[in-house]
Amino acid sequence: MQTLDVMFSMNLLTPDQHSEIRAWTQQAKTPEKIMEMPPHLWRKLELACVLMGFDVGEGSAA
């Protein structure tokens, strides 16, 4: 996922976070499965999105 790689290159994700999120999204076969990502990974992904100026949607975990 190119966006994850950009987040990693901007130091918005640690190597472990990048690997965990990439592994989760690669094994998830549907958007619904991606939405089941563990909350600690969602928080990191949401923060990176905000720092990049992306709009964070409502489907996120708290």
PQR file with spaces between the fields and no chain letter, atoms N, CA, C, O and H, PARSE charges and radii, in Angstrom:
ATOM       1  N    MET     1       0.843   -1.169    0.000 -0.4000 1.5000
ATOM       2  CA   MET     1       0.000    0.000    0.000 -0.0000 2.0000
ATOM       3  C    MET     1       0.896    1.243    0.000  0.5500 1.7000
ATOM       4  O    MET     1       1.647    1.484    0.945 -0.5500 1.4000
ATOM       5  N    GLN     2       0.802    2.008   -1.055 -0.4000 1.5000
ATOM       6  CA   GLN     2       1.692    3.147   -1.223 -0.0000 2.0000
ATOM       7  C    GLN     2       1.538    4.175   -0.104  0.5500 1.7000
ATOM       8  O    GLN     2       2.532    4.733    0.360 -0.5500 1.4000
ATOM       9  H    GLN     2       0.192    1.813   -1.823  0.4000 1.0000
ATOM      10  N    THR     3       0.312    4.428    0.332 -0.4000 1.5000
ATOM      11  CA   THR     3       0.095    5.426    1.384 -0.0000 2.0000
ATOM      12  C    THR     3       0.806    5.016    2.669  0.5500 1.7000
ATOM      13  O    THR     3       1.392    5.859    3.348 -0.5500 1.4000
ATOM      14  H    THR     3      -0.495    3.974   -0.045  0.4000 1.0000
ATOM      15  N    LEU     4       0.759    3.739    3.007 -0.4000 1.5000
ATOM      16  CA   LEU     4       1.470    3.267    4.202 -0.0000 2.0000
ATOM      17  C    LEU     4       2.969    3.506    4.070  0.5500 1.7000
ATOM      18  O    LEU     4       3.631    3.898    5.032 -0.5500 1.4000
ATOM      19  H    LEU     4       0.283    3.054    2.456  0.4000 1.0000
ATOM      20  N    ASP     5       3.494    3.269    2.885 -0.4000 1.5000
ATOM      21  CA   ASP     5       4.917    3.480    2.654 -0.0000 2.0000
ATOM      22  C    ASP     5       5.279    4.951    2.811  0.5500 1.7000
ATOM      23  O    ASP     5       6.332    5.279    3.359 -0.5500 1.4000
ATOM      24  H    ASP     5       2.957    2.950    2.104  0.4000 1.0000
ATOM      25  N    VAL     6       4.412    5.836    2.333 -0.4000 1.5000
ATOM      26  CA   VAL     6       4.655    7.272    2.482 -0.0000 2.0000
ATOM      27  C    VAL     6       4.617    7.656    3.958  0.5500 1.7000
ATOM      28  O    VAL     6       5.473    8.403    4.431 -0.5500 1.4000
ATOM      29  H    VAL     6       3.557    5.570    1.888  0.4000 1.0000
ATOM      30  N    MET     7       3.622    7.144    4.685 -0.4000 1.5000
ATOM      31  CA   MET     7       3.530    7.424    6.126 -0.0000 2.0000
ATOM      32  C    MET     7       4.800    6.973    6.840  0.5500 1.7000
ATOM      33  O    MET     7       5.312    7.668    7.717 -0.5500 1.4000
ATOM      34  H    MET     7       2.927    6.537    4.301  0.4000 1.0000
ATOM      35  N    PHE     8       5.295    5.812    6.459 -0.4000 1.5000
ATOM      36  CA   PHE     8       6.525    5.279    7.059 -0.0000 2.0000
ATOM      37  C    PHE     8       7.718    6.156    6.698  0.5500 1.7000
ATOM      38  O    PHE     8       8.539    6.468    7.560 -0.5500 1.4000
ATOM      39  H    PHE     8       4.879    5.247    5.747  0.4000 1.0000
ATOM      40  N    SER     9       7.820    6.555    5.441 -0.4000 1.5000
ATOM      41  CA   SER     9       8.959    7.372    5.015 -0.0000 2.0000
ATOM      42  C    SER     9       8.955    8.745    5.674  0.5500 1.7000
ATOM      43  O    SER     9      10.006    9.370    5.818 -0.5500 1.4000
ATOM      44  H    SER     9       7.153    6.302    4.740  0.4000 1.0000
ATOM      45  N    MET    10       7.770    9.219    6.076 -0.4000 1.5000
ATOM      46  CA   MET    10       7.659   10.507    6.772 -0.0000 2.0000
ATOM      47  C    MET    10       7.811   10.347    8.284  0.5500 1.7000
ATOM      48  O    MET    10       7.630   11.304    9.037 -0.5500 1.4000
ATOM      49  H    MET    10       6.916    8.712    5.959  0.4000 1.0000
ATOM      50  N    ASN    11       8.145    9.124    8.727 -0.4000 1.5000
ATOM      51  CA   ASN    11       8.313    8.811   10.152 -0.0000 2.0000
ATOM      52  C    ASN    11       7.025    8.997   10.947  0.5500 1.7000
ATOM      53  O    ASN    11       7.064    9.333   12.131 -0.5500 1.4000
ATOM      54  H    ASN    11       8.292    8.346    8.115  0.4000 1.0000
ATOM      55  N    LEU    12       5.888    8.780   10.297 -0.4000 1.5000
ATOM      56  CA   LEU    12       4.598    8.851   10.988 -0.0000 2.0000
ATOM      57  C    LEU    12       4.211    7.490   11.553  0.5500 1.7000
ATOM      58  O    LEU    12       3.330    7.396   12.408 -0.5500 1.4000
ATOM      59  H    LEU    12       5.857    8.507    9.335  0.4000 1.0000
ATOM      60  N    LEU    13       4.863    6.446   11.082 -0.4000 1.5000
ATOM      61  CA   LEU    13       4.673    5.085   11.588 -0.0000 2.0000
ATOM      62  C    LEU    13       6.045    4.498   11.887  0.5500 1.7000
ATOM      63  O    LEU    13       7.014    4.752   11.172 -0.5500 1.4000
ATOM      64  H    LEU    13       5.579    6.522   10.388  0.4000 1.0000
ATOM      65  N    THR    14       6.113    3.713   12.950 -0.4000 1.5000
ATOM      66  CA   THR    14       7.349    2.993   13.248 -0.0000 2.0000
ATOM      67  C    THR    14       7.452    1.795   12.300  0.5500 1.7000
ATOM      68  O    THR    14       6.465    1.425   11.664 -0.5500 1.4000
ATOM      69  H    THR    14       5.326    3.506   13.531  0.4000 1.0000
ATOM      70  N    PRO    15       8.631    1.191   12.203 -0.5600 1.5000
ATOM      71  CA   PRO    15       8.743   -0.018   11.377  0.2800 2.0000
ATOM      72  C    PRO    15       7.760   -1.113   11.800  0.5500 1.7000
ATOM      73  O    PRO    15       7.168   -1.782   10.953 -0.5500 1.4000
ATOM      74  N    ASP    16       7.591   -1.293   13.116 -0.4000 1.5000
ATOM      75  CA   ASP    16       6.649   -2.319   13.592 -0.0000 2.0000
ATOM      76  C    ASP    16       5.210   -1.983   13.216  0.5500 1.7000
ATOM      77  O    ASP    16       4.464   -2.857   12.774 -0.5500 1.4000
ATOM      78  H    ASP    16       8.072   -0.750   13.804  0.4000 1.0000
ATOM      79  N    GLN    17       4.816   -0.725   13.389 -0.4000 1.5000
ATOM      80  CA   GLN    17       3.456   -0.314   13.036 -0.0000 2.0000
ATOM      81  C    GLN    17       3.212   -0.499   11.538  0.5500 1.7000
ATOM      82  O    GLN    17       2.167   -1.003   11.127 -0.5500 1.4000
ATOM      83  H    GLN    17       5.422   -0.015   13.748  0.4000 1.0000
ATOM      84  N    HIS    18       4.177   -0.089   10.740 -0.4000 1.5000
ATOM      85  CA   HIS    18       4.067   -0.234    9.288 -0.0000 2.0000
ATOM      86  C    HIS    18       3.872   -1.705    8.922  0.5500 1.7000
ATOM      87  O    HIS    18       2.992   -2.044    8.130 -0.5500 1.4000
ATOM      88  H    HIS    18       5.026    0.321   11.075  0.4000 1.0000
ATOM      89  N    SER    19       4.689   -2.564    9.498 -0.4000 1.5000
ATOM      90  CA   SER    19       4.599   -4.006    9.206 -0.0000 2.0000
ATOM      91  C    SER    19       3.278   -4.602    9.657  0.5500 1.7000
ATOM      92  O    SER    19       2.662   -5.380    8.928 -0.5500 1.4000
ATOM      93  H    SER    19       5.404   -2.288   10.141  0.4000 1.0000
ATOM      94  N    GLU    20       2.840   -4.238   10.860 -0.4000 1.5000
ATOM      95  CA   GLU    20       1.579   -4.783   11.385 -0.0000 2.0000
ATOM      96  C    GLU    20       0.377   -4.338   10.548  0.5500 1.7000
ATOM      97  O    GLU    20      -0.497   -5.142   10.225 -0.5500 1.4000
ATOM      98  H    GLU    20       3.341   -3.606   11.452  0.4000 1.0000
ATOM      99  N    ILE    21       0.346   -3.055   10.202 -0.4000 1.5000
ATOM     100  CA   ILE    21      -0.787   -2.545    9.418 -0.0000 2.0000
ATOM     101  C    ILE    21      -0.763   -3.149    8.024  0.5500 1.7000
ATOM     102  O    ILE    21      -1.807   -3.542    7.505 -0.5500 1.4000
ATOM     103  H    ILE    21       1.056   -2.402   10.465  0.4000 1.0000
ATOM     104  N    ARG    22       0.406   -3.229    7.412 -0.4000 1.5000
ATOM     105  CA   ARG    22       0.524   -3.837    6.083 -0.0000 2.0000
ATOM     106  C    ARG    22       0.056   -5.299    6.122  0.5500 1.7000
ATOM     107  O    ARG    22      -0.703   -5.731    5.254 -0.5500 1.4000
ATOM     108  H    ARG    22       1.255   -2.910    7.834  0.4000 1.0000
ATOM     109  N    ALA    23       0.504   -6.047    7.113 -0.4000 1.5000
ATOM     110  CA   ALA    23       0.113   -7.449    7.218 -0.0000 2.0000
ATOM     111  C    ALA    23      -1.402   -7.572    7.391  0.5500 1.7000
ATOM     112  O    ALA    23      -2.033   -8.433    6.777 -0.5500 1.4000
ATOM     113  H    ALA    23       1.121   -5.696    7.818  0.4000 1.0000
ATOM     114  N    TRP    24      -1.976   -6.722    8.217 -0.4000 1.5000
ATOM     115  CA   TRP    24      -3.426   -6.777    8.441 -0.0000 2.0000
ATOM     116  C    TRP    24      -4.189   -6.502    7.145  0.5500 1.7000
ATOM     117  O    TRP    24      -5.114   -7.234    6.794 -0.5500 1.4000
ATOM     118  H    TRP    24      -1.464   -6.022    8.716  0.4000 1.0000
ATOM     119  N    THR    25      -3.796   -5.447    6.440 -0.4000 1.5000
ATOM     120  CA   THR    25      -4.530   -5.088    5.222 -0.0000 2.0000
ATOM     121  C    THR    25      -4.329   -6.120    4.119  0.5500 1.7000
ATOM     122  O    THR    25      -5.226   -6.322    3.299 -0.5500 1.4000
ATOM     123  H    THR    25      -3.044   -4.852    6.725  0.4000 1.0000
ATOM     124  N    GLN    26      -3.187   -6.769    4.081 -0.4000 1.5000
ATOM     125  CA   GLN    26      -2.955   -7.786    3.055 -0.0000 2.0000
ATOM     126  C    GLN    26      -3.754   -9.055    3.310  0.5500 1.7000
ATOM     127  O    GLN    26      -4.174   -9.717    2.362 -0.5500 1.4000
ATOM     128  H    GLN    26      -2.458   -6.606    4.746  0.4000 1.0000
ATOM     129  N    GLN    27      -3.971   -9.405    4.570 -0.4000 1.5000
ATOM     130  CA   GLN    27      -4.723  -10.626    4.863 -0.0000 2.0000
ATOM     131  C    GLN    27      -6.225  -10.387    4.860  0.5500 1.7000
ATOM     132  O    GLN    27      -7.002  -11.330    4.711 -0.5500 1.4000
ATOM     133  H    GLN    27      -3.630   -8.867    5.341  0.4000 1.0000
ATOM     134  N    ALA    28      -6.639   -9.140    5.022 -0.4000 1.5000
ATOM     135  CA   ALA    28      -8.073   -8.813    5.023 -0.0000 2.0000
ATOM     136  C    ALA    28      -8.567   -8.809    3.582  0.5500 1.7000
ATOM     137  O    ALA    28      -8.037   -8.082    2.742 -0.5500 1.4000
ATOM     138  H    ALA    28      -6.008   -8.374    5.143  0.4000 1.0000
ATOM     139  N    LYS    29      -9.557   -9.601    3.305 -0.4000 1.5000
ATOM     140  CA   LYS    29     -10.050   -9.743    1.934 -0.0000 2.0000
ATOM     141  C    LYS    29     -11.186   -8.782    1.601  0.5500 1.7000
ATOM     142  O    LYS    29     -11.553   -8.644    0.434 -0.5500 1.4000
ATOM     143  H    LYS    29      -9.987  -10.192    3.988  0.4000 1.0000
ATOM     144  N    THR    30     -11.735   -8.129    2.589 -0.4000 1.5000
ATOM     145  CA   THR    30     -12.862   -7.225    2.354 -0.0000 2.0000
ATOM     146  C    THR    30     -12.667   -5.943    3.170  0.5500 1.7000
ATOM     147  O    THR    30     -11.919   -5.937    4.148 -0.5500 1.4000
ATOM     148  H    THR    30     -11.437   -8.242    3.537  0.4000 1.0000
ATOM     149  N    PRO    31     -13.334   -4.867    2.769 -0.5600 1.5000
ATOM     150  CA   PRO    31     -13.268   -3.640    3.579  0.2800 2.0000
ATOM     151  C    PRO    31     -13.760   -3.876    5.011  0.5500 1.7000
ATOM     152  O    PRO    31     -13.254   -3.270    5.955 -0.5500 1.4000
ATOM     153  N    GLU    32     -14.739   -4.752    5.159 -0.4000 1.5000
ATOM     154  CA   GLU    32     -15.266   -5.049    6.491 -0.0000 2.0000
ATOM     155  C    GLU    32     -14.190   -5.665    7.378  0.5500 1.7000
ATOM     156  O    GLU    32     -14.103   -5.357    8.566 -0.5500 1.4000
ATOM     157  H    GLU    32     -15.150   -5.244    4.391  0.4000 1.0000
ATOM     158  N    LYS    33     -13.376   -6.533    6.793 -0.4000 1.5000
ATOM     159  CA   LYS    33     -12.285   -7.153    7.565 -0.0000 2.0000
ATOM     160  C    LYS    33     -11.209   -6.130    7.919  0.5500 1.7000
ATOM     161  O    LYS    33     -10.635   -6.176    9.007 -0.5500 1.4000
ATOM     162  H    LYS    33     -13.446   -6.782    5.828  0.4000 1.0000
ATOM     163  N    ILE    34     -10.938   -5.211    7.002 -0.4000 1.5000
ATOM     164  CA   ILE    34      -9.971   -4.152    7.309 -0.0000 2.0000
ATOM     165  C    ILE    34     -10.477   -3.330    8.481  0.5500 1.7000
ATOM     166  O    ILE    34      -9.687   -2.911    9.327 -0.5500 1.4000
ATOM     167  H    ILE    34     -11.404   -5.173    6.118  0.4000 1.0000
ATOM     168  N    MET    35     -11.781   -3.092    8.545 -0.4000 1.5000
ATOM     169  CA   MET    35     -12.363   -2.305    9.630 -0.0000 2.0000
ATOM     170  C    MET    35     -12.249   -3.008   10.984  0.5500 1.7000
ATOM     171  O    MET    35     -12.451   -2.380   12.024 -0.5500 1.4000
ATOM     172  H    MET    35     -12.423   -3.432    7.858  0.4000 1.0000
ATOM     173  N    GLU    36     -11.930   -4.296   10.981 -0.4000 1.5000
ATOM     174  CA   GLU    36     -11.747   -5.042   12.226 -0.0000 2.0000
ATOM     175  C    GLU    36     -10.310   -4.964   12.745  0.5500 1.7000
ATOM     176  O    GLU    36      -9.944   -5.686   13.672 -0.5500 1.4000
ATOM     177  H    GLU    36     -11.766   -4.806   10.137  0.4000 1.0000
ATOM     178  N    MET    37      -9.508   -4.099   12.158 -0.4000 1.5000
ATOM     179  CA   MET    37      -8.121   -3.916   12.594 -0.0000 2.0000
ATOM     180  C    MET    37      -8.109   -3.574   14.092  0.5500 1.7000
ATOM     181  O    MET    37      -8.972   -2.835   14.564 -0.5500 1.4000
ATOM     182  H    MET    37      -9.806   -3.512   11.405  0.4000 1.0000
ATOM     183  N    PRO    38      -7.151   -4.101   14.824 -0.5600 1.5000
ATOM     184  CA   PRO    38      -7.078   -3.805   16.259  0.2800 2.0000
ATOM     185  C    PRO    38      -7.026   -2.292   16.527  0.5500 1.7000
ATOM     186  O    PRO    38      -6.401   -1.540   15.779 -0.5500 1.4000
ATOM     187  N    PRO    39      -7.686   -1.866   17.594 -0.5600 1.5000
ATOM     188  CA   PRO    39      -7.771   -0.432   17.907  0.2800 2.0000
ATOM     189  C    PRO    39      -6.422    0.288   18.002  0.5500 1.7000
ATOM     190  O    PRO    39      -6.308    1.441   17.586 -0.5500 1.4000
ATOM     191  N    HIS    40      -5.404   -0.381   18.544 -0.4000 1.5000
ATOM     192  CA   HIS    40      -4.108    0.307   18.664 -0.0000 2.0000
ATOM     193  C    HIS    40      -3.514    0.630   17.298  0.5500 1.7000
ATOM     194  O    HIS    40      -2.813    1.632   17.153 -0.5500 1.4000
ATOM     195  H    HIS    40      -5.497   -1.318   18.882  0.4000 1.0000
ATOM     196  N    LEU    41      -3.785   -0.203   16.296 -0.4000 1.5000
ATOM     197  CA   LEU    41      -3.311    0.095   14.946 -0.0000 2.0000
ATOM     198  C    LEU    41      -4.158    1.175   14.288  0.5500 1.7000
ATOM     199  O    LEU    41      -3.635    2.023   13.565 -0.5500 1.4000
ATOM     200  H    LEU    41      -4.355   -1.016   16.415  0.4000 1.0000
ATOM     201  N    TRP    42      -5.481    1.146   14.539 -0.4000 1.5000
ATOM     202  CA   TRP    42      -6.351    2.199   14.000 -0.0000 2.0000
ATOM     203  C    TRP    42      -5.917    3.565   14.505  0.5500 1.7000
ATOM     204  O    TRP    42      -5.856    4.524   13.736 -0.5500 1.4000
ATOM     205  H    TRP    42      -5.906    0.458   15.126  0.4000 1.0000
ATOM     206  N    ARG    43      -5.617    3.655   15.785 -0.4000 1.5000
ATOM     207  CA   ARG    43      -5.215    4.949   16.358 -0.0000 2.0000
ATOM     208  C    ARG    43      -3.969    5.489   15.667  0.5500 1.7000
ATOM     209  O    ARG    43      -3.898    6.675   15.347 -0.5500 1.4000
ATOM     210  H    ARG    43      -5.666    2.875   16.410  0.4000 1.0000
ATOM     211  N    LYS    44      -2.997    4.630   15.438 -0.4000 1.5000
ATOM     212  CA   LYS    44      -1.768    5.059   14.766 -0.0000 2.0000
ATOM     213  C    LYS    44      -2.043    5.467   13.324  0.5500 1.7000
ATOM     214  O    LYS    44      -1.500    6.459   12.838 -0.5500 1.4000
ATOM     215  H    LYS    44      -3.055    3.666   15.697  0.4000 1.0000
ATOM     216  N    LEU    45      -2.882    4.701   12.646 -0.4000 1.5000
ATOM     217  CA   LEU    45      -3.220    5.007   11.259 -0.0000 2.0000
ATOM     218  C    LEU    45      -4.003    6.316   11.171  0.5500 1.7000
ATOM     219  O    LEU    45      -3.753    7.136   10.288 -0.5500 1.4000
ATOM     220  H    LEU    45      -3.323    3.895   13.041  0.4000 1.0000
ATOM     221  N    GLU    46      -4.940    6.506   12.078 -0.4000 1.5000
ATOM     222  CA   GLU    46      -5.723    7.748   12.100 -0.0000 2.0000
ATOM     223  C    GLU    46      -4.829    8.960   12.356  0.5500 1.7000
ATOM     224  O    GLU    46      -4.980    9.988   11.696 -0.5500 1.4000
ATOM     225  H    GLU    46      -5.143    5.840   12.796  0.4000 1.0000
ATOM     226  N    LEU    47      -3.910    8.849   13.297 -0.4000 1.5000
ATOM     227  CA   LEU    47      -3.010    9.957   13.603 -0.0000 2.0000
ATOM     228  C    LEU    47      -2.150   10.287   12.383  0.5500 1.7000
ATOM     229  O    LEU    47      -1.976   11.456   12.040 -0.5500 1.4000
ATOM     230  H    LEU    47      -3.787    8.014   13.833  0.4000 1.0000
ATOM     231  N    ALA    48      -1.618    9.264   11.738 -0.4000 1.5000
ATOM     232  CA   ALA    48      -0.800    9.502   10.546 -0.0000 2.0000
ATOM     233  C    ALA    48      -1.633   10.178    9.452  0.5500 1.7000
ATOM     234  O    ALA    48      -1.142   11.068    8.758 -0.5500 1.4000
ATOM     235  H    ALA    48      -1.759    8.314   12.017  0.4000 1.0000
ATOM     236  N    CYS    49      -2.895    9.754    9.297 -0.4000 1.5000
ATOM     237  CA   CYS    49      -3.780   10.369    8.301 -0.0000 2.0000
ATOM     238  C    CYS    49      -4.007   11.843    8.618  0.5500 1.7000
ATOM     239  O    CYS    49      -3.952   12.687    7.724 -0.5500 1.4000
ATOM     240  H    CYS    49      -3.294    9.031    9.861  0.4000 1.0000
ATOM     241  N    VAL    50      -4.259   12.151    9.876 -0.4000 1.5000
ATOM     242  CA   VAL    50      -4.483   13.541   10.279 -0.0000 2.0000
ATOM     243  C    VAL    50      -3.232   14.375   10.010  0.5500 1.7000
ATOM     244  O    VAL    50      -3.323   15.488    9.493 -0.5500 1.4000
ATOM     245  H    VAL    50      -4.303   11.465   10.602  0.4000 1.0000
ATOM     246  N    LEU    51      -2.079   13.841   10.357 -0.4000 1.5000
ATOM     247  CA   LEU    51      -0.832   14.578   10.157 -0.0000 2.0000
ATOM     248  C    LEU    51      -0.525   14.792    8.676  0.5500 1.7000
ATOM     249  O    LEU    51       0.173   15.739    8.312 -0.5500 1.4000
ATOM     250  H    LEU    51      -2.005   12.937   10.778  0.4000 1.0000
ATOM     251  N    MET    52      -1.052   13.904    7.822 -0.4000 1.5000
ATOM     252  CA   MET    52      -0.872   14.064    6.380 -0.0000 2.0000
ATOM     253  C    MET    52      -1.960   14.921    5.754  0.5500 1.7000
ATOM     254  O    MET    52      -1.890   15.255    4.571 -0.5500 1.4000
ATOM     255  H    MET    52      -1.619   13.135    8.118  0.4000 1.0000
ATOM     256  N    GLY    53      -2.976   15.282    6.551 -0.4000 1.5000
ATOM     257  CA   GLY    53      -4.034   16.125    6.040 -0.0000 2.0000
ATOM     258  C    GLY    53      -5.197   15.368    5.436  0.5500 1.7000
ATOM     259  O    GLY    53      -6.037   15.962    4.760 -0.5500 1.4000
ATOM     260  H    GLY    53      -3.033   15.011    7.512  0.4000 1.0000
ATOM     261  N    PHE    54      -5.262   14.049    5.671 -0.4000 1.5000
ATOM     262  CA   PHE    54      -6.383   13.255    5.200 -0.0000 2.0000
ATOM     263  C    PHE    54      -7.555   13.386    6.151  0.5500 1.7000
ATOM     264  O    PHE    54      -7.368   13.544    7.358 -0.5500 1.4000
ATOM     265  H    PHE    54      -4.580   13.567    6.220  0.4000 1.0000
ATOM     266  N    ASP    55      -8.761   13.322    5.611 -0.4000 1.5000
ATOM     267  CA   ASP    55      -9.969   13.332    6.424 -0.0000 2.0000
ATOM     268  C    ASP    55     -10.172   11.926    6.984  0.5500 1.7000
ATOM     269  O    ASP    55     -10.203   10.952    6.233 -0.5500 1.4000
ATOM     270  H    ASP    55      -8.912   13.194    4.631  0.4000 1.0000
ATOM     271  N    VAL    56     -10.308   11.826    8.305 -0.4000 1.5000
ATOM     272  CA   VAL    56     -10.538   10.538    8.960 -0.0000 2.0000
ATOM     273  C    VAL    56     -12.028   10.318    9.073  0.5500 1.7000
ATOM     274  O    VAL    56     -12.735   11.129    9.671 -0.5500 1.4000
ATOM     275  H    VAL    56     -10.282   12.618    8.916  0.4000 1.0000
ATOM     276  N    GLY    57     -12.517    9.217    8.497 -0.4000 1.5000
ATOM     277  CA   GLY    57     -13.945    8.937    8.460 -0.0000 2.0000
ATOM     278  C    GLY    57     -14.503    8.433    9.765  0.5500 1.7000
ATOM     279  O    GLY    57     -13.783    8.260   10.749 -0.5500 1.4000
ATOM     280  H    GLY    57     -11.943    8.559    8.011  0.4000 1.0000
ATOM     281  N    GLU    58     -15.814    8.198    9.756 -0.4000 1.5000
ATOM     282  CA   GLU    58     -16.528    7.768   10.954 -0.0000 2.0000
ATOM     283  C    GLU    58     -16.368    6.304   11.287  0.5500 1.7000
ATOM     284  O    GLU    58     -16.667    5.907   12.413 -0.5500 1.4000
ATOM     285  H    GLU    58     -16.398    8.338    8.957  0.4000 1.0000
ATOM     286  N    GLY    59     -15.907    5.475   10.348 -0.4000 1.5000
ATOM     287  CA   GLY    59     -15.856    4.045   10.573 -0.0000 2.0000
ATOM     288  C    GLY    59     -14.690    3.591   11.410  0.5500 1.7000
ATOM     289  O    GLY    59     -14.422    2.392   11.489 -0.5500 1.4000
ATOM     290  H    GLY    59     -15.664    5.798    9.434  0.4000 1.0000
ATOM     291  N    SER    60     -13.997    4.498   12.029 -0.4000 1.5000
ATOM     292  CA   SER    60     -12.788    4.147   12.755 -0.0000 2.0000
ATOM     293  C    SER    60     -13.089    3.658   14.162  0.5500 1.7000
ATOM     294  O    SER    60     -14.127    3.961   14.749 -0.5500 1.4000
ATOM     295  H    SER    60     -14.214    5.472   11.965  0.4000 1.0000
ATOM     296  N    ALA    61     -12.153    2.902   14.669 -0.4000 1.5000
ATOM     297  CA   ALA    61     -12.269    2.399   16.048 -0.0000 2.0000
ATOM     298  C    ALA    61     -11.763    3.457   17.003  0.5500 1.7000
ATOM     299  O    ALA    61     -10.880    4.243   16.658 -0.5500 1.4000
ATOM     300  H    ALA    61     -11.309    2.657   14.192  0.4000 1.0000
ATOM     301  N    ALA    62     -12.315    3.480   18.196 -0.4000 1.5000
ATOM     302  CA   ALA    62     -11.894    4.473   19.191 -0.0000 2.0000
ATOM     303  C    ALA    62     -10.869    3.921   20.139  0.5500 1.7000
ATOM     304  O    ALA    62     -10.412    4.630   21.036 -0.5500 1.4000
ATOM     305  H    ALA    62     -13.032    2.842   18.476  0.4000 1.0000
